[in-house]
């Protein structure tokens, strides 16, 4: 019997820029599954991940693109595994920013973890090789409507685009935040125009003009690499960066991930999609809080939690799960819901068998707990909720009302059944 979740959840996976020395150290120290995941990644990548990620003198090595991409994928999946072990409420949607799309696909079962690590390592090599032949980079543009940025990039005069110099929008992150990519000289001239219009422009410490047509060589190479791997159908709905649309099947992986390298990231549109689907909780799976910040720039209708440390995990637990000291109250509310709903079943015999008898059983358990100061367990609550649903069905309460009553008895939280 399926019980509808009280909240609609999306998982967000960060991209390059979220890495830092000491990231997620408390999770590494506290959870065996996190440590095992990092060790597994180290074996695949032939890297001493703890040594690189937790040593103050290793920042320059950590920030190298070929290392940062694989390490972020490893840490994001380690955070995801801790969450699933400790909380266990699955998402309806997954999406990742740039590199994070690989982690989103891995969490949804589209690609195996070792394959994910190998792919992001090869992705790093492909983009670095292509970027080495281009005098280009990226910049953040904030505090200016993206529409204005688009107009400047699309209609830049000859002084900006002289001699084949190009500039493109490479990410639509929020209504007032974007990134631009292109040849360095063109970007510097474009930045001055944007600043005159009120923008704040930040150069990014990246080695190339990513997510724009200048990365065509990397996209072609990545397509050939992706064709060598096996992919599965997503277990959760995964949103693609390049068009903010759900992956349809395993076959769309090759096109989406190769074209991602020459297409702008449609993050703003992806958030709009989540809002249309009624998502009200997002959880950033990985270090830092970059995607939480971007969500807050887009909407206040979706609450965002991070997973960078054990305190973050406790905040998620408190938000999503019914605490153990509330279990008896939940059972009591199940009894209240069972008697307060209208009966539409004319069969007295069926009513006695399918409503009264199961109700008395739960009532007896509840009274016994109260009398003996007992503490019901998760299985007891599960039985009470499932009994309530069976009673609602027997009383012919409309199916559309069942979710309302479950949410009510659970206090709009969830039990990991």
Beta strands, then each sheet from edge to edge (+ up, - down):
strand 1: 9-13
strand 2: 93-96
strand 3: 136-142
strand 4: 167-174
strand 5: 177-183
strand 6: 200-203
strand 7: 237-239
strand 8: 281-284
strand 9: 303-306
sheet 1: 7+ 2+ 1+ 8+ 9+
sheet 2: 4+ 5- 3+ 6-
end
